[in-house]
Amino acid sequence: DQQVKQNSPSLSVQEGRISILNCDYTNSMFDYFLWYKKYPAEGPTFLISISSIKDKNEDGRFTVFLNKSAKHLSLHIVPSQPGDSAVYFCAASANFGNEKLTFGTGTRLTIIP
Amino acid sequence: SQTIHQWPATLVQPVGSPLSLECTVEGTSNPNLYWYRQAAGRGLQLLFYSVGIGQISSEVPQNLSASRPQDRQFILSSKKLLLSDSGFYLCAWGLGRAISGNTIYFGEGSWLTVV
């Protein structure tokens, strides 16, 4: 039962353009969402997060949008840079006290110079 | 600042052999600790988490076990490895929703190949 889904396993974007990565979830108890970036053979690094009380959070080139009614979130990267090429994981947690995260399967983003 | 280390970084083990992966966190106390696994072509699967010394919760039934002998030490073990145990193992820590939101921070990862 995949509670967090990233339906696009890969995405290629031209350098300087906008990258949009999507994530859907099914568990209505999720109230906190995060994006992680992962390079090969390294641990994931935290990128940006959003609480369910908001519908948008911005940090520099990265913006996360949350649509609770659709149970959908997206990560926008503008402008895309070659160093953004990595696998991006969407994660979600429910308010049970700890940060136990449920991850999606990841989307491999390739920025084309 | 807080840091997390896990080792070994890479290991190749025969089927049926034991396993021990170790993780330590520095610069904080009483962290929540996690073991995740990324199998080939798969997402990150939570295996175990711990909210304190000796307190281990298992998420997925399997032949792996975890222990937390000290506050900032988390160990992943197996008595007999299976081929299906191959993957990239990640340790992570967090301080709980009230302190650090729901963000957890990962170690460098350990590549395990069972042959």
Interface residues (C-beta under 8 A of the other chain):
Chain A: V4 Q6 Y32 L34 Y36 A41 E42 G43 P44 T45 F46 S49 S51 F89 A91 S93 N95 G97 N98 E99 K100 L101 T102 F103 G104 T105 G106
Chain B: N32 Y34 Y36 R42 G43 L44 Q45 L46 Y49 V51 F88 L90 A92 G94 G96 R97 S100 G101 N102 T103 I104 Y105 F106 G107 E108 G109 W111
